[in-house]
Amino acid sequence: MIMKVRVVALMAFLVSRAQAFMSVGGSGNTHVTITDSAVMAKIYEVCEAVAETDGREFKPTGSSAEELLSACLGMATGEVSGSKFRTALNQIYMQNSYVDRDLMGSAPHHFNNEAFDEGRNLITQGTAAIKANVHTNNLQSARDTLGRVCHTLQDFYSHSNWVELGNKSPYVNLIRPDLTIENIADVTMPTCSDCATGKCPNPLLPAILNGKYLTSGYMDLFSSDKPQGKCSHGGDTDLSSSQNPRGGINKDERLPYNAHLHNTAANLASEATMDLLEDIRGAIGNKDYLRLMGIARSAVLVFVIDTTGSMSQDIAEAKRVAYNIIDSKNGTQDEPSQYILVPFNDPDFGPLIRTTDPDVMKSEISKLSAAGGGDIPEMCLSGLQLALTGAPSSSQIYVFTDAPAKDMFLENTITALIRSTKSTVSFFMTAPMRKRRELPRSQFQVYYDMALASGGQAIEVSKSHLSQATDIIVDTSTSALVTILQCSRNSGLVESFPFLLDKSVSNTTIYITGSDLIFTLHSPTGVSQANTVASGPLGIIQKVGNLQRIQLKGTDMGLWNIDMKSTGSYTIKVIGQSAISFIYDFVEEFKGPHPGYAVIDGCPPAGLPAKLLLMLTGEKGPEVLEVQEVALMDVSRLRVSKGTIEKMGNGYFLVTVKEVPEGEFVVWLKGKDTTSSSLFQRQSTTQMSQSKVNIKAMVGSSMQPGKEFKQNFIVTTNGTGGAYTIHARNDKSIPMNYPSTLTLVSGGSAQGTVSLTPPANTVSGTDVTLTMEAEGPGGSDSNYVVLRLSVLSKVTDFTPPKCKIFGVQGSCSSSSCSSSNWELSVNITDGNGTGINSITIQQGSGNLTQKEVVNTSVTVVMGQYEASCCSPSVTLSAVDKVGNVGRCIYSMKTSAGSPLVSMSLSLWACLFISAMSLLRDVFSL
């Protein structure tokens, strides 16, 4: 009970600040902050429940998301970074804002035009897709859908008359597919009186209010037509609000005439979001719920391995490294939270193997063997595509191969996926000297290009020395990894590269790739070390192949320098571990009923200032960190364009860069940690560029196995007119139909459609990553969009499992809990539904045992829960095979002596009798 009060108080505080149902960047609070208040409150509740189950304390040291994350992950040693946590939450929040940008005219997505049944279907079908996605470990698709569902659910309270009808709690029927939307006003029923000023607090007709009829405002951006007598949404962009009855009933903004209604709507929207999150939590369990929210150790180990005949040494080394990381980092924050393995050969590649169990990773990588291949080029990019679509965003991916890529047609798709996911790809190229002489470097160039584009390394090394090069995997498969400096030079020059190390940075490592390199490292205190000194006062230098790795012995705060001399091309990268990092997205401002900012799907538009929405993360949250400078710079660092910084609230900064560097560029940031007065420097790793082409698409629904699915997209250009080539690829090799070209004029647009049919045996919850590219005439300019499409089997079972509490044994003393236990007996059945899939302890630190009783087609699960009196409350979550959730909730009361319930029969005997009774009840329905 104390926990629930604490969570409700936290949510009430957060919601009390809400001022507007707007998208990102609106005045006051927004859809995003309404979602955030519910998300953070539910995370707090689930983290506390998990800590209780694990028998440990849960005490965040402060109120920031980063401190919540640290407390939730527990006391393992090592740095904790909030960047991936914030990235996961941002994914939810930004998908929420897409609904206003891309679906502003869709009545069901906003509960406009009395589209209640259609809006409720979007919520229930989306929720089913989220649950199925999580069960198949497709968390990114689940987050995308969750963001869109939250938006629609929240709009119900602002756009309907639920609040005006006097309701003080959320409408549970919206998230319960077994219930219907009740008492909707008929299409011919007038609902509003005329409001000439457009500022009437409640223009609803008495007949609507007295009859408790449900209605919502009509909205039209292009016409003033609406059914006679119906309410409008209202606002400057709603043309229907100029037709009698004028005005509107939306409560999107807190205004003098509707402040009370708006506040109630905002509170109910956040409470309803909490209810939705609780339903999802019950279906997927506490630990998977936290993974969905990005609460996991940040390190992920991803291997893409060539398994052709010449790769036996490489496979053995990959196995050794994986085993070493698993064994040495166990129990620390550096322990990977997920393991991904993708083998490739020729012509086969895959499957993608993804697990959170290190023993499964050990087993799977041990099964790999070197065989086949035939001709030299292999299906490397096909394997890399699977890894990029299957790994979390910002992953470190390691590719082992000794051959060039056969599937070069995927080059642009891989580049798009790297930019979309911000993942880093490093290549270990072990081609023997004979093969190197036979093949020019140009055939391997794509690996160098992709490594540079993603911020990774392209390492040339012999098979006999591969074990020395793979130290980079140990360095980078770690938590709280930050990039301090990264640059590239195509021609050798005499140059000095400064970089700033702050108090929070540890385990600093420098990578320099290239040949015939001469360099000297200088510390802030004036100490120097040349590259010829393998172990000197500043660090240990290890050279293998074309890579030189410098591990600093200490991290002196201040400005360091690397003086370089070279006759050839080279790259420099400086990394370390630190809780201080930043996340960013390029965004665009959009207008309409609910203006704001939304993430740009591909490259930002050329010819316009670039806008970034940026957030700092640190051990104590963004509140103690200052942004001082943000710039876009090309990877050579020769062209730097600084931006203007605007504080947006809730930790966000809007950065506007008026003159964007030509070609590829990265984001550079300088800031200050106010807790230590230490200046810090960080840099993004993913190269981006601008484009005069734009391709846009919005996922509106899930796919069904065996059913054709059509995805519309729009291409616009401010560049050359003519025939634009369209490419579409998906990671599941599903055949697709789409126009090969679209004809555009400069400043114009054209629409196309991609159609695809998932196989009938596709597992529900599978996600299909669809990458579409539009390429201008002559191939001089292109852009892309990456969509995640969920496959969801048709659901016909909407009834949750039923739980019956049969009895309680034991007594709990108010004076001492550790010496007493109590027991709860329950019977659970899904009747004639799809059947019980799982029964788990959602809250409580006791033990649950289960037995099944089957009578013809109906199964009853008899459960016995035993716990210490120190854990007096329990919530059991029963989930059927399509994600419907039933719960058993009980709190043990303390007493001075005798047991609360005495039972003459054994618990199991009583449960059996109860189960038989429950079965009779089922068959009598």
N, C-alpha and C positions, 0 to 999 in steps of 0.2 A: 504494500500500500504506500509506504514511504517513497519507493522508487517511482510509482505512478504519479504521485503528487509532484515530485521533483520534475519529471518529464513534462507534465501539463503546465507547470509554472514556467519552465523554459520556453515551451511553445507559445504560451500566452504573451511572454515578454517579446518574443520575436515577432509575433503577429501584430502586436499592438502598434508596431511602427508602420504597418502597411498603409499605403496611401493610394495605390493605383494598380488595376489589373492591366498593366502595360507590359511590353516586352523589355528586353535589356536596354537600359539607358533612359527609360522614362523617368518622369519626376517622382520623387518619393520611392516607395517600394514598388515592386514589379511582380509579374508572374514568377520570375526567377526567384525573388526573395520570399514569396509565399511558399514556393516549392522548397526552398532552402530551409525555411523554418521547420517545416514538417520533416524533411529528410534528416536534419541534424538532431531533432528531438528523438526520432525513431532510432537513429544510429546509437545515440546515448543509451536508450532503453535496451537495445539488443546487446551492446557491448557489456552493459551491466549484467544482463542475464548470462552471457557467455562466461564472464568472470566468475559469477556465482557457481556455474556448473563446473568450471575448472578449479574451484576452490581457492581463488586468489582475489585480492582486493582490486577494486576499480576506482581510482581516485585521480581524475585529470588534474594537472597542476594549474590549469587556467581554463579560460572559456574559449580559446581558439580551436579551430578544426584540427590544427596540427597537434595540440596538446591532447585532444580527444583521441586522435589516431594513435599517439604514443601510448596512452593509457590502455587503449583497446588491444594493441598488439602485445602488451605485457612487458615483462622485465628482461627480455633477451638483450644481450649486449650488442652494441653497434649503433651507428647513426640511423635516425628515422627521418625520412624525407616525406613531406606532404605533397610533393608535386604530382605524383601519380594519383593520389587520393583526390586532389583538387581537379586533375584532368578528368577523372571518371565522373565527378559531380558536374563539371562543366559540360560534359557530353550530354548529360540529362538536361541541364538548364538550357543549353543552346538549341537542342531539339525542341524544347518547349517554345522558344521564340520563333522557330521556323513556321509554326502553325499560324502565327500572325502575318509572317512575311509571304509565305507561299500558298496558304489556304485561307486567306482573308475572306474570300467569297463563298466558302463552303459552309452552309448553314449548320449541318450536323457537327462539324468540328468546333462550333462555338455555341451550340444550342440556340441559334437564332431561328426565326420563322417557325417556332413551335415544333422543331425537328427533334422531339424528345426520344422517340424510339430509335431513330437512326444514330443520334448522339450516344445513347446508352449502348448501342451495339458496338460503336467504336471503342468504348471503354472496356466492355466485357471481352470482346475479341482481342483487343490489344493486351489486356491482362492475361488472357490465356496464352498469347504468344510470348509474353515475358516469361511466364513460368516454364513454358516448353523450351525457350532459348536457354534459360539457366540450367535446366536439366541436361541439355546437350553441350553445356559449357560455352555457349555463345553469348558472353556477357555484354559485348559491345552492341549487338543487335538488341538485347534486352534493354540496355540503357537508352538507346535511341527511341524505342517504342514507349518506354516509361515517360520520357520527357513529353512526348506528344499526348499520351493519355492524361497526364497530369493537367496539361493545358485545357483540354476539353472538359475534364471533371471540374476544374476551378471555374471555368466560364459559366457553368450551370448556375452558380450562386450569384453571379453578377448580372447575367443576362436574362434569367427567368424571374418570376415573382415569388419564388420560394421564401425569400425573406419577408416580403410584404404580407404573405399569408400567416405570418406570426410564428414560423418554425424556428426553433432554437437549436436544432441539432441537424447534422447532415442527413441527406436522403439516401438511406442504405440501399434502396432498390437500384441505384445507379451502378453499383458494383456487384450486385447479386443477380446473376443471369437466371436464377430460378424464380425471381420476382418480376412483376410487370410495373411499368410506369402508370400510375393511377390518376384518373380524373383529369385528363387533358381536355382543355377547352376545345370544342368543336370548331372546325374551320369557318363555320358560318356564325359563330358566336362572337358578338362585339366584346372587346376586352378593356378598352381604354376610353377615357373622356379626352376632349381636346385640351391641349395646353399651349396657348398662343405664345407664351414666353419661352417655352422649352425648358423651364426650370421649376417644374412642379414636383413636389416631393413624392407624391403618390397619385398618379392619374388613373389608377385602376378603377374600374366600375364596381359599385357595391355588390352587384350580382356575382362578380368574380371572387371578391373577397369573402362574401358570406357563403358562397357555395364551395369555397376552397378549390376552385378550378386552377389548374396549372397552365400558365401561358408564358411566352417569351416574346421579346421585341422582334419585329421584322426589320431586316437590314438589306439595303440595296445600294450599291456604289454607282450604279449606272442608270437607274430609273426610279421614279417616285411611286410606282405602282405597288400596291399591297392589298390584301383582302380587306373588304369594307369593315370599318370599326375596330381594326386590330391595332395593338400597340406597336410603336416603332422602337428600334434599338436606341436611336437618338445620336446626336453629335453632328459635327460639321460635315462629315463625309457620308452620312446616311441620308440619301435623297428621299427615302420614304418618309422621313420625319417631317417633311414639308407638306405632306398630305394629311388631311383630317382623318383621325385624331392626331394632331401634331405633338411634338415633344418626343420623349422616349423614357424607357424604364431601366436603362443600363446603370449599373452602379460601379463602373470601371474606375472612376476617379472620386476622391473625397472632395465634395463641393459643399458650400454653405447650406444648400437646401436638401442634401441627401447624406450628410455625414454619418448619421446613425445607421442608415441602411447600408452604406458602404462598409462601415466598420463591422457590422454583423456579417455581411457577405464575405469579407476578407477572412474573418475568424472561421466561418463555416467552411470556406474553401480550404483553409489549412487543416482543419479537423478532418475534412473528407479525404484530403491527401494522406493524412496519418492513417485513416481507416483503410485506404487502398494499399498503402505500404504494409500495414499489418496483415492484410490478406495475402499479399505476395510473400511476406516473411513466413507466414504459417505454411504456405505451400512448398517453399524451397528450403526451409530450415535456417537456423541462426547463422551458421558459418557461411553458407552460400549467400545469404542475404548480405553479409558484410563484404564478401567478395564482389557482389553486384555493385555495392556502393564504393568500391575501390579500397576497402580496408584490407590490405594484404601487404606482406613484405614486397618491396619494390623490385627486387631482383627477379628476373625471369631468364632461364637458360634455354636458348633456341639454337639447335644445330640443324644445318642443311648439308647433307653428306652425299657425295658422289660414291656410288657403290659399284662402279664398273671394275673390270678385272685388275687394273693397276693400282687400286686404292687400298690394299690390305693394310699397309703401314699407317696410312692416314686414319682409317677406321679404328685401328688399335690405339692411336694417339687420342682420338676424340673420346673413345671409351675411357682411357686413363684420366683425361682431364675432367670428364663428367663425374667419374667416381671420386676424384680428388675434391672437386667442389662440393659434392653431396656430403662426403664424409667430414671434410674440414670445416664446413660452414654450418653444420647441424647445430641448432639451438641458438644461433645468432640472428641478428637482423639481416645479415647478408645471405642467409639461407634462402635459395630461390623459392618463390611462392608457386611457381608453375614451371613445368618442363615440357618442351616441344621438340619433336624430332621429325624431320622430313627427309627420307632417302630419295635419291633420284638416280636413274640409270638411262638407258636408251633402248626402246622408246618409252619405257614406263617411268613414272615418277609417283611419289607418295606411297602410302597414304600419310596424312598428317596425324601424328600421334601426340596427344595432349593429355597431360596428367598433373595432378598435384602431389602424387605419391612418388618419392624418390626411388623406391624399390622398383616401381613399374618402369621408370626411366632406365634404371640399370639393366633391367631385364630386356627391354626393347632394344637398347643400343648394343647389347650383347648378342642379339639375334642377327645383326647385320653381318654380311659377308661380301667379299669382292668377287664379282662374276659378270660376264657379259660385256656389252658395250660396243663391240665391233669397231665401227669407224670412230675417229677421234672426237668430234664434237658430241656433247651430251646435253640432256634436258635440264640444264642448271636453272634457267630462269623460270621454268614451270615449277620446280621445287621451291624456289624462292618466292614465287607468287603465293603458294600455299602457306608458307611461313608468315608472310606479311599480312595475309588476310586472317590467319588463325591466331597470331600472337597479339597480346595487348599493345596499345599505343605506346610509343617511346621505348620499344624493346631493343635489346642488343642481339643481333642475329649474326651467327658465325657460319660461313660457307666454306666447306672443304672440297677442293676439286683440283684436278691436274689437267683439265681439258677446257677448251673454249666452249661457248654456248651454241647449241644447234638451234634453239628456239629464239632467235634474235627478234622475231616478230613481236615478242612480249616486252621489248625494251621500254617503249613509252608507257606501257601498263605498269611496269615495275617502278618507273620514275614517279608516276602518279600515286602509286600506293605508298612509296617512301614519303612523299610530301604529305599525303593524307594522314598517315599514321605517325609521322615524325620518328620513325624507327631508324636505327643505325645498323648498317650492314658492313661487316668486315669479311674479306676474302683471304683464305690461306691457299695460295697457288703453288702446288708442288710438282709442276711439270718437270720430268727428268731432262737432262741436257739434250738427249737425242730428240725429244719431242720439241724442246724449245728451238733447236736448230731447224726443225722441219716447219715450225709454225712461226710466222712473224708476230711481233708484239701486238700488232693491230688487232689480231683475232682475240686477244685477251683484254683489249682496251675497254670494252664495256664494263668489266669488273672494276677497273680503275675509276671509270666515270661514276659508277654507282656508289663506290666507296666514298668518293669525294662529295657526291651529291647528298649523301646521308650522314656525313661526318664520321665514317668508318675508316678502316685501313685496308689497303691492298698490299698484301705481304707476299713477296716472292721468296721461297725458301725451299731448300732440298728436303726430300723426305727424311733423310738421316738427321736433319737439324730441326725438324718440325716441332719437337718437344720443347725447344728453347723459345720458339715463336709463340706458342700457345699460352705463355705467361700472360699475354694480353687478355686472354679470356678470364683468367682469375682476377686480373685487375678490374675489368669492366663488368663482370657479372656480380655486381655488388649493390648495396643499397646506397641511397643518397649520393649518386654519382652526378657530378656537375662538370661542365666544360667551361674552362676559364679563357682559353685561347684556341683558335683554330684558323689556319691560313694555308694558302697554297701559292707556289711560284712555278710558272711555266719555264722561265729561263733564269739562270743563275745570276744573282747579284750579291753585292756586299751590303747587307742590311742588318738592322737591329730590331728585334721584336720584343716590346715590353709587355709584361703581364703583371697583374696585381694579385697578390695572395693576402687573404684576410684571416682573421683570428679563427674563424670557424672551419677552415679548410685543413684536412689531414690527408695522409697517404697520397701526396701529390706525385704524379707520374707524367713524364714528357715522352711523346712519341715523335720521331722524325723519320720519314721514309724518303728514300732517294739514294743516289749513288754518288761517290766522290764528294762527300760532304765534309766540310770543316766548320766547326762551331765552337763557341766559348759561352759558358753559362756564367752570369754574374748575379750575385745575391744583393739584397738591399744594404747589407753591411759592407759591401765592397770586396767580398771574397769571390774568386773566379776559379773555374775548372774547365780545361780544354777537353775536346772529345777524345784526345789521345790518352787521357787518364781514366782508366777503367774504374778505379775506386778512389775518389778524391774527397775533398772536404765538403762538397755540396751533395754528391750523390754517387750512385753506382750505375755505370753505363754498360749496357749489354747490347752487343751487335750480333744480329742474325739475319742473313739474307739482305734485303734492302731496308730493314728496320733497325733503328737504334732506339733503345728504351732506357730512359733515365729515371731512376727512382731517387727522389730527393731524400736525404737523410733526416732533414728537419724542414720545418716550414716557417722560415722567418717572415714575419709580416712586412708588407711593403712592396715596392716596385722591383721586379726582377727583369733581367734582359737576356735574350739569346742573340748573340752576334753570329750571323751566318755568312759563309763563303761557299759558293757552289758554281759549277759550270753547267749543271743540269737542273731539271725540275725537282721539286721536293714539296713535302707537306709537313706542317708542325701542328701538334695538338697537345694541349696541357689540360689534364683532368685532375680531379681530386674528389674527396668525399666531404660533403657539407649539407647541412639541413637547409641552407639558404639557396633557393633556386627561383626560377620564374616559369610561368606557363603563359602562352600567348596564342592568339588566333588573329588572322586578318579578317576584318569585319567590314560590312557595308551598312550604311544607314538606309532605312526604308520608311516610307510614308504609309498612310492609310488610317483606318480607324484606331489602330493601336501602334503608333510608330515606335521605332527603337533601332537596335543594332542586331544583326545576325551574322553568323560566321559565313565567310565566302567559301563555296564548295571547292573551288579549284584555285587557280592563280588570280591574284587581285588584278583589277582592270588597269591597262596601260593608259597613260595620258591623264590620270587623275592622281591626287594625293593618296598615299597608302594609309589606311587606318588599322591600328592594332588594338585589341582589347587585351590587356596584360594584367597579370596578378603575381605578386611576390609571395613566396612561401618561406617560412622559417620556423625554428623550434618554438617560438612564442607567437606565431601567426604573423600576418602581414602588417598588423597595427604598429609593430615596433621597427618596421623597415621603411626606409625612404628611397624613392626613385629619384635619382639626380640627373641622369642622362640616358636616353635611348636613341639608338641610331641603327640605320640599315647600312651595311657595308658589303662590298663585293668580297669574294673569298680571298682575293689578293690583298685586301685591306688598302688598296690604292684610292678607292672612291668611298667616302663616308658621308652619309646624309643624316643629320640629326633631326629629331622630331620634337614637336611641342607636346607637353604632357598635361593632361587634364584629369584630375581626380574625380572618379565617378561614384565613390562610395562602395561599401561592402568589399573593400579590398581591391577593386578594379581601377585601372588607369586606362584612359583612352589616349593613344599616342597617334599623332598625325604627322606624316612625313611628306612634305610637299614635293621634293625633288628626289625621286627614287633612282638608285643606281641602275644603269643598264645591265642587262644580263642577269646572272644569278647573284643572289645576295643572302646574307644571314642577319640575325638580330643581335645587337650588342647592347649590353646594359651595364650601367654603373650605379651603385647605390650605397646606402649607409645603414649599418646596424646600430640603432640608437642605444641598445643595451650595452654595447662595448665601444661605441664611437668608432667602429672599424669600417673603413671603406671596402667595398667588394666589387668584383667585376665578374660578369657571367656572359656566356655567348650561346646562342642556339647552334645546333649542329646541322639542321636540314636546310639545304639551299632552296630558295624560292625565286620566282621571276614574275614579271607582269605579262599580261596578254591582252590583245585587242579583241580576242574571241572569248565568249562566255557560253558555257553549257550548263543548264540548270534543270534539275528534276527533283521531285518530292515524292517520298514513299507515302502512299495513302492507305495501303492495306497489306495484309499478308497474302502469300501464295498458298494454294492448296495442291497437294500431291495429285498428279495426273490431270490437272486443269490448266488451261492456257492462261497466262498472266500477261497483261499489257502494261508497260511502263512508258508514260509520255515524257518527253524532254523537249526543251526549247534551246535553240542556238541563236545567239545574237552576235553581231560584230560591229566594231567601229573602225575596222580595217578595210582591206581590199574586198570588193564584192566578187562574186563568182561561185564556183562549185566547191563546197566544203565537204571534205571526206570524213565519213563517220566510221569509227571503230568501236565495237562493243565486245567485251570479254568477261567471262565469269569464272570463278575458281572451282566450279563443280562440273565443268565441261558440258553444261546443258546446251543443246543446240538452240540458236536464237535467229530470229528474223528481224531485220531492221534496214532502213534505207542506207545504201552505200554512200550517197551524197545528198546534200541539201543545198539548194541554190539561194544565196543571200545577196542583198545589195548592201552597200556600206550604210551603217546606221539601222539596218533592218534585222528581222528575225524570221525564223522558220521553225515549225514543230515537226517532230518525228516520234515514232513509237517503236520500242523494242518489245518483242513478244517472245516468251519462253514458257516451256511446260516442264515443271519438275517431274521426274519419274514417279509413277504411282506408288512405288515402295519407299519414297523418301521419308526419313524419320521425322516426325513432328518436332519442331524446334530447330531444325537445320537452318543455318543462314547461308545465303548465297551472296557473295560480294560481286556486284556488277560494276565494272569500270567502263565508262563511256568517254570517248575522246572525239573532239571536233578539230580537224586540221585544215587550215586555210589553203588557198591556191598556192601551189609551189612548195608547200610544206614549211613555209617560213615562220608560221605562228600556229599555236595550237593551245587547247585547254582541255580540262577533264572534269569529270564528276565521279565520285565513288559512292555507291549506294549499297546498303546492307538490307537484303530482302529476306524476310523470315518465311519459312514454310510451316504451315499450321494445318494439321488434319482437322476435318470438320468435327465439331464437338456437339454431341447430342445429350450428354449427361450433365445436367446443371444442378443437381441436388447434392449438397455436401453430406459427408458421412454423419451418422447420428451417434452421440455419446450419451450413455446413461451411467451415472454414478450409482453404484450398488451398495457400497458400504465403506465405513471407516473404522479402523481399529487403532487403539493406542491412546495415550493421554500425554499431553505436553504441559509441563509445569512452567509457570511464569517466572520462577526463581532460577531454574537451571535448564538449559536446552540440550547440552552436550551429552547428557546421560540418558536421554529418552528418544525413542523413535515412534513413528506413526506409519500407517499403511492405508492406502486408498485402492479400492477395487472398482473397475469400470468395465463396461461392455461396449464395444464399438462395432457398428456395421454400416455398410454402404448400401444395404437393401438390394435392389435389383440394378444398381448402377454398375460402373466399370470395375469396381472392386477397390479395396484398400491397397494403396501403394506403400505407405509408410506411416508409422506412428512414432513421434519423437517428443522428447521433453523440450518444450520451448522455454519454460522457466522452471527452475528448481534444480537442486543438486543431488537428488536421490537417484535410485535405480529403478528401471522399468523392465518387467518381464512380461512376456506375451504368450498366449496359447490360442490356437484357432479351433473353432468348432464349425464343421461344415454340415449343412442339411440341404441336400440337393444342390441348388445353384447359389444359395446364400451362405456367406461366411460371416461368422461373428468372431471378433478378436476379443479375448478376455485378457485384460491388463491388470497387473498388480504393481503399484508404485510404492516404494519404501524409501523413507527419508528420515534424517535426523530432525528433531524438533527445532534445530537452529535454522532449518529451511522449511518454514511452515506453509509456504504457498507453492502451488504447482499449476502449470498450464501444459496440457498434452495436446499436441497438434496431430490430427488424423487427416491424411491427404489421400484422395482417390487418384486414379490413374490419369485423370485429365486436369488435376490441379484444384478441384474443389476442396475446401478446408472446413473441417469440423473441429470443435475444441471441447476439452474437458477442463474446467477451471475450478479449483478448490483451494480454500485457505483454512488451515487447521487453527482452531481456537485454543488458547491456553486455558488450563483449568488447574485447580488446586490439588486434584487427586484422581478420581476414578476415570476410567476410559469413557470417551464420549459414546462409543458404540460397542456393545458386547455381541459376539457372534458365537453361537454354539457349534456351528459347523466350520470346517476349514474354509479359508478364503476361496480356494480353487473350487471346492464343492459348491459353495454359494454362487460363485461366478458361473459355474456350469448350469445351475438351475435358472439363474437369471438369463443366460444366453438362450436356453431353450424357450423361455418366455418371450424373449425378444424376437426369436425366429418365428414363433407363432404370431406375434404382432405383425411381422413383415408379411407373412402369407395371408393374413386376414385383410390387408389393405386392398 
